[in-house]
């Protein structure tokens, strides 16, 4: 029953959230144009790079720890304590280095944008994810989107600027974190410990997942950064318009992923008879959704771009079409990553993520210089294909170490067998 509730909340409530995002996105992009929207996207990436250690893969680390039945007060207390220490360090670097690196107006905008660091600390999504309470995560996102949409439609339409949009984005993240943190803190207490030695111990446990998470972030964000440097902010706007649509579609896959994540972790850890068949069915759920979304993206890319952004963003159509390949392949990457996480092979996750990042850097530098704006849409498909090959290699190593046949996971027969069992049980 919880699985059904989680699935409905992730797909249903998240769909409403994304629909609100769909409605605000055209207003924003049409008001700012490719250049203004490109500047906003570029500053967002800069802020994320300075905040490298604040959101350091704690979604996977916290979820995995809590799935092992660790005390939530201890786990959350340790994560937030480490984040508060890294927040202090981050602001010291940002305030001093940023003053000398950036133009003054961009420097001020970056400082305003950096308030989102505080939101990241108290957005304890990992707690609700591990406890099969995904509806909390969904409702918090919806609350943030509603507040954001009201600000866009009531204020931004009259006072549209990059500064106003950044302020509203900060407010959105704060609302989301409040909806996540308040319900937990009302019933539980957490102990903040800023002792450097204790926090270094936590960092030692989490750093592999943290580096892996950041490598994943750089995989996509480096494209924006390099486009801004090699090309211009106008090109960033064209790319990120398509990227936004891609990310919105990818949330459908993420909804399925978050729904199945606790089950997938438990099936892999328990090693009970029939677990592989259950994992196989989950795998083909990922694949099916990837195929459907890929076809939708390819067939309707032109209509989506023109409807959402207008004729100024016509060059984004070809970029979005290329993303249809990425959205076909990326669910497989996500699935394999969860299997590797279940077996606590953090070093493998780190290697795979760093490999993806390096592929992104290499293909960005090559394709942007050769193909310009069109090249931005070619980068992620190549990265996804390369990541699948590397991930499959390490999954094969785990199958040999843990004594299970990898062929059974990808077996259609196993998936259909489990599907028939589920249908018979529900009759």
Legacy VTK file of the C-alpha trace (Angstrom):
# vtk DataFile Version 3.0
C-alpha trace
ASCII
DATASET POLYDATA
POINTS 427 float
0.000 0.000 0.000
2.852 2.366 0.871
4.378 1.677 -2.534
1.144 2.737 -4.249
0.849 5.871 -2.089
4.489 6.776 -2.787
4.082 6.198 -6.510
0.903 8.292 -6.684
2.484 11.067 -4.632
5.652 11.132 -6.711
3.931 10.922 -10.083
0.701 12.739 -9.185
1.854 15.537 -6.888
5.176 15.937 -8.694
3.308 16.189 -11.994
1.344 19.111 -10.577
4.609 20.694 -9.416
6.140 20.251 -12.847
2.995 21.585 -14.487
3.387 24.751 -12.418
7.009 24.856 -13.578
5.809 24.509 -17.160
3.525 27.499 -16.687
6.175 29.754 -15.139
9.031 28.817 -17.482
7.622 30.515 -20.633
6.892 33.676 -18.648
10.475 33.791 -17.396
12.249 32.962 -20.656
10.095 35.250 -22.795
10.614 38.137 -20.353
14.387 37.709 -20.003
15.178 36.357 -23.486
18.021 33.917 -24.212
20.699 36.288 -22.870
18.978 37.144 -19.560
17.955 33.554 -18.953
21.469 32.480 -19.883
22.929 34.837 -17.261
20.597 33.411 -14.599
21.608 29.845 -15.538
25.300 30.771 -15.575
25.139 32.342 -12.091
23.270 29.287 -10.797
26.161 27.080 -11.901
28.737 29.419 -10.322
26.870 29.277 -6.983
26.661 25.485 -7.145
30.422 25.256 -7.712
31.207 27.414 -4.682
28.765 25.321 -2.609
30.574 22.139 -3.631
30.797 20.659 -0.098
27.429 21.753 1.324
25.163 19.309 -0.488
27.790 16.586 -0.614
25.863 13.479 -1.689
23.919 13.318 1.569
20.709 12.164 -0.160
22.270 8.776 -0.968
24.440 8.628 2.174
21.581 9.502 4.535
19.101 7.187 2.801
21.513 4.265 2.868
22.365 4.822 6.550
18.709 5.078 7.562
17.805 1.982 5.516
20.327 0.149 7.711
18.074 1.077 10.686
20.406 3.714 12.121
18.879 6.239 14.558
17.532 9.137 12.484
18.419 11.713 15.150
22.049 10.641 15.054
22.276 10.462 11.251
20.528 13.803 10.641
22.467 15.494 13.443
25.778 14.336 11.992
24.892 15.414 8.453
23.587 18.864 9.443
26.591 19.476 11.751
28.992 18.740 8.905
26.973 20.929 6.533
27.045 23.871 8.966
30.830 23.659 9.216
31.193 23.526 5.446
28.763 26.476 5.160
31.093 28.649 7.243
34.091 27.601 5.142
32.165 28.162 1.883
31.121 31.705 2.776
34.683 32.628 3.767
35.914 31.529 0.337
32.972 33.002 -1.588
33.050 36.442 0.031
36.801 36.895 -0.357
37.522 35.137 -3.673
34.273 36.217 -5.343
35.045 39.896 -4.750
38.222 39.651 -6.846
36.959 37.214 -9.507
33.584 38.657 -10.579
32.233 42.004 -11.705
30.577 43.767 -8.762
26.984 43.409 -10.000
27.456 39.665 -10.620
29.207 39.343 -7.251
26.152 40.753 -5.451
23.799 38.461 -7.391
25.939 35.443 -6.482
25.824 36.375 -2.782
22.014 36.649 -2.923
21.795 33.316 -4.742
24.040 31.674 -2.112
21.244 31.878 0.500
20.066 28.626 -1.118
22.936 26.948 0.766
20.891 27.301 3.965
17.923 25.618 2.306
20.092 22.683 1.248
21.137 22.015 4.846
17.606 21.689 6.236
16.015 19.922 3.254
16.243 16.448 4.859
14.756 14.519 1.924
16.835 11.464 2.768
14.839 10.900 5.995
11.483 10.701 4.205
12.962 8.697 1.353
14.376 6.023 3.671
11.105 5.812 5.628
8.862 5.446 2.554
7.245 8.839 3.170
7.823 10.286 -0.258
4.649 12.344 -0.048
6.466 14.723 2.336
9.098 15.358 -0.325
6.405 15.810 -2.967
4.281 18.191 -0.888
7.326 20.292 0.061
8.260 20.662 -3.621
4.666 21.558 -4.473
4.537 24.202 -1.719
7.736 25.785 -3.009
6.446 25.758 -6.587
3.120 27.351 -5.610
4.826 30.202 -3.756
7.278 30.633 -6.648
4.475 30.675 -9.233
2.511 33.287 -7.284
5.582 35.514 -7.136
6.252 35.061 -10.867
2.682 35.791 -12.000
1.988 38.604 -9.524
5.341 40.400 -9.331
7.849 39.168 -11.939
5.571 39.949 -14.894
5.738 43.610 -13.856
9.299 43.751 -12.506
11.153 41.206 -14.624
14.896 41.088 -14.089
17.554 38.512 -13.272
17.854 39.943 -9.740
14.141 39.495 -9.017
14.195 35.959 -10.407
17.143 35.013 -8.162
15.366 36.364 -5.069
12.230 34.387 -5.912
14.301 31.230 -6.470
15.835 31.652 -3.008
12.375 32.058 -1.459
11.203 28.890 -3.221
14.038 26.789 -1.783
13.477 28.202 1.714
9.770 27.285 1.613
10.632 23.745 0.474
13.162 23.228 3.283
10.741 24.551 5.924
8.088 22.029 4.829
10.664 19.229 5.125
12.368 20.194 8.385
9.496 21.410 10.593
7.481 18.121 10.645
10.595 16.208 11.707
11.877 18.642 14.348
8.421 18.828 15.982
8.667 15.140 16.919
12.419 14.653 17.214
15.449 16.441 18.544
18.831 16.543 16.876
22.178 17.335 18.427
24.461 19.742 16.595
28.112 18.857 17.091
30.666 21.212 15.529
33.672 19.290 16.817
36.101 19.150 13.909
37.348 15.622 14.655
33.836 14.136 14.800
32.780 15.880 11.604
35.874 14.696 9.772
34.835 11.162 10.727
31.439 11.715 9.109
33.103 13.236 6.053
35.366 10.186 5.784
32.276 7.932 5.652
30.401 10.104 3.151
33.132 11.519 0.932
32.958 8.843 -1.771
29.230 9.365 -2.257
29.803 13.100 -1.942
32.418 13.201 -4.671
30.235 10.919 -6.782
27.257 13.254 -6.330
29.318 16.312 -7.192
30.832 14.602 -10.210
27.280 13.912 -11.411
26.428 17.588 -10.911
29.514 18.722 -12.806
28.599 16.310 -15.619
25.630 18.535 -16.521
26.677 21.907 -15.116
30.060 21.980 -16.874
28.199 22.134 -20.187
26.569 25.390 -19.078
29.837 26.754 -17.682
31.856 25.906 -20.798
29.110 27.196 -23.107
29.212 30.528 -21.272
33.007 30.692 -21.583
33.524 29.263 -25.107
30.363 30.711 -26.686
28.229 33.309 -24.841
25.301 33.780 -22.434
22.854 33.767 -25.364
23.986 30.210 -26.203
23.619 29.258 -22.527
20.001 30.418 -22.661
19.299 28.342 -25.790
20.873 25.247 -24.234
19.259 25.603 -20.825
15.785 26.063 -22.306
16.041 22.552 -23.796
17.789 21.293 -20.678
14.864 22.474 -18.528
12.406 20.468 -20.613
14.716 17.454 -20.406
14.963 17.777 -16.610
11.190 18.106 -16.267
10.719 14.903 -18.274
13.473 13.204 -16.297
11.526 13.829 -13.067
9.087 11.152 -14.219
11.978 8.671 -14.180
13.162 10.082 -10.851
9.652 9.649 -9.453
9.777 5.965 -10.315
13.366 5.760 -9.030
12.534 7.301 -5.644
9.458 5.084 -5.353
11.412 1.887 -5.944
14.672 2.971 -4.285
13.960 1.637 -0.738
12.607 -1.645 -2.176
15.521 -2.017 -4.569
18.050 -1.454 -1.788
16.332 -4.031 0.454
15.920 -6.672 -2.276
19.604 -6.414 -3.160
20.738 -6.537 0.485
18.504 -9.462 1.578
19.554 -11.992 -1.104
16.309 -13.933 -0.655
14.945 -16.359 -3.300
13.012 -14.375 -5.884
14.745 -11.076 -5.142
16.489 -11.032 -8.528
13.135 -11.418 -10.315
11.772 -8.422 -8.401
14.860 -6.393 -9.324
14.440 -7.449 -12.970
10.838 -6.176 -13.023
11.978 -2.855 -11.576
14.695 -2.616 -14.248
12.207 -3.003 -17.094
9.959 -0.406 -15.476
12.864 2.018 -15.848
13.457 0.951 -19.453
9.798 1.268 -20.476
9.481 4.772 -19.072
12.732 5.769 -20.804
11.424 4.530 -24.176
8.082 6.350 -23.832
9.663 9.639 -22.757
12.308 9.402 -25.486
9.698 8.975 -28.220
7.608 11.824 -26.805
10.635 14.152 -26.700
11.780 13.341 -30.234
8.342 13.642 -31.855
7.161 16.807 -30.111
10.401 18.750 -29.530
9.592 21.512 -32.029
6.074 22.068 -30.713
7.300 22.085 -27.110
10.040 24.659 -27.734
7.885 27.034 -29.794
4.970 26.769 -27.357
7.084 27.224 -24.242
9.702 29.738 -25.332
8.708 31.301 -28.640
10.606 31.824 -31.901
13.656 33.380 -30.207
14.507 29.862 -28.996
14.107 28.049 -32.368
17.716 26.811 -32.210
16.804 24.902 -29.032
14.701 22.401 -31.048
17.678 20.400 -32.337
19.201 20.396 -28.842
16.010 18.935 -27.345
15.832 16.266 -30.075
19.322 15.126 -29.113
18.192 14.966 -25.493
15.676 12.275 -26.505
18.657 9.897 -26.756
19.846 10.897 -23.286
16.450 10.330 -21.702
16.364 6.863 -23.269
19.729 5.914 -21.781
19.818 7.706 -18.432
17.215 5.495 -16.635
19.597 2.568 -17.151
22.408 4.603 -15.555
20.182 5.420 -12.575
19.151 1.789 -12.104
22.704 0.394 -12.164
23.833 3.118 -9.729
21.196 2.030 -7.199
22.235 -1.617 -7.455
25.872 -0.657 -6.843
24.784 1.555 -3.915
22.861 -1.368 -2.383
26.088 -3.380 -2.193
27.879 -0.428 -0.544
30.459 -0.178 -3.329
30.954 3.557 -2.818
34.328 3.424 -4.575
32.665 2.055 -7.738
30.024 4.794 -7.626
32.782 7.362 -7.269
34.753 5.958 -10.225
31.656 5.865 -12.442
30.627 9.409 -11.521
34.123 10.817 -12.027
34.296 9.013 -15.371
30.999 10.641 -16.415
32.330 14.024 -15.352
35.527 13.562 -17.360
33.521 12.459 -20.400
31.406 15.604 -20.036
34.475 17.832 -19.829
36.151 16.169 -22.828
33.066 16.142 -25.063
32.151 19.714 -24.055
35.538 21.066 -25.073
35.520 19.129 -28.348
31.886 19.451 -29.499
31.375 23.108 -28.504
34.432 24.178 -30.462
33.409 22.130 -33.520
29.604 22.478 -33.628
28.862 25.548 -31.486
25.325 25.741 -30.050
24.253 22.527 -31.818
27.115 20.721 -30.066
25.619 21.398 -26.637
22.881 18.838 -27.330
25.352 16.144 -28.419
27.368 16.062 -25.198
24.997 14.257 -22.802
24.073 11.410 -25.218
27.778 10.547 -25.563
28.240 10.842 -21.802
25.230 8.576 -21.100
26.451 5.881 -23.513
29.949 5.927 -22.029
28.611 5.835 -18.463
26.459 2.763 -19.195
29.491 0.872 -20.514
31.571 1.747 -17.434
28.666 1.025 -15.024
28.005 -2.373 -16.598
31.665 -3.305 -16.134
31.545 -2.601 -12.388
28.166 -4.280 -11.982
29.688 -7.388 -13.575
32.467 -7.284 -10.965
29.887 -7.079 -8.161
27.924 -10.020 -9.591
31.062 -12.158 -9.441
31.862 -11.024 -5.888
28.301 -11.426 -4.551
27.413 -14.646 -6.399
24.452 -13.593 -8.517
23.971 -13.828 -12.251
23.786 -10.432 -13.888
21.906 -11.968 -16.842
18.930 -12.638 -14.558
18.527 -8.925 -13.827
18.256 -8.145 -17.538
16.137 -11.227 -18.295
12.714 -10.465 -19.741
11.615 -13.906 -18.609
12.438 -13.044 -14.973
10.558 -9.731 -15.237
7.443 -11.319 -16.765
7.537 -14.134 -14.216
7.493 -11.623 -11.356
4.774 -9.586 -13.074
2.581 -12.704 -13.373
3.148 -13.460 -9.681
2.062 -9.945 -8.703
-1.067 -10.172 -10.881
-2.034 -13.542 -9.341
-1.507 -12.183 -5.806
-3.828 -9.248 -6.451
-6.645 -11.351 -7.938
LINES 1 428
427 0 1 2 3 4 5 6 7 8 9 10 11 12 13 14 15 16 17 18 19 20 21 22 23 24 25 26 27 28 29 30 31 32 33 34 35 36 37 38 39 40 41 42 43 44 45 46 47 48 49 50 51 52 53 54 55 56 57 58 59 60 61 62 63 64 65 66 67 68 69 70 71 72 73 74 75 76 77 78 79 80 81 82 83 84 85 86 87 88 89 90 91 92 93 94 95 96 97 98 99 100 101 102 103 104 105 106 107 108 109 110 111 112 113 114 115 116 117 118 119 120 121 122 123 124 125 126 127 128 129 130 131 132 133 134 135 136 137 138 139 140 141 142 143 144 145 146 147 148 149 150 151 152 153 154 155 156 157 158 159 160 161 162 163 164 165 166 167 168 169 170 171 172 173 174 175 176 177 178 179 180 181 182 183 184 185 186 187 188 189 190 191 192 193 194 195 196 197 198 199 200 201 202 203 204 205 206 207 208 209 210 211 212 213 214 215 216 217 218 219 220 221 222 223 224 225 226 227 228 229 230 231 232 233 234 235 236 237 238 239 240 241 242 243 244 245 246 247 248 249 250 251 252 253 254 255 256 257 258 259 260 261 262 263 264 265 266 267 268 269 270 271 272 273 274 275 276 277 278 279 280 281 282 283 284 285 286 287 288 289 290 291 292 293 294 295 296 297 298 299 300 301 302 303 304 305 306 307 308 309 310 311 312 313 314 315 316 317 318 319 320 321 322 323 324 325 326 327 328 329 330 331 332 333 334 335 336 337 338 339 340 341 342 343 344 345 346 347 348 349 350 351 352 353 354 355 356 357 358 359 360 361 362 363 364 365 366 367 368 369 370 371 372 373 374 375 376 377 378 379 380 381 382 383 384 385 386 387 388 389 390 391 392 393 394 395 396 397 398 399 400 401 402 403 404 405 406 407 408 409 410 411 412 413 414 415 416 417 418 419 420 421 422 423 424 425 426
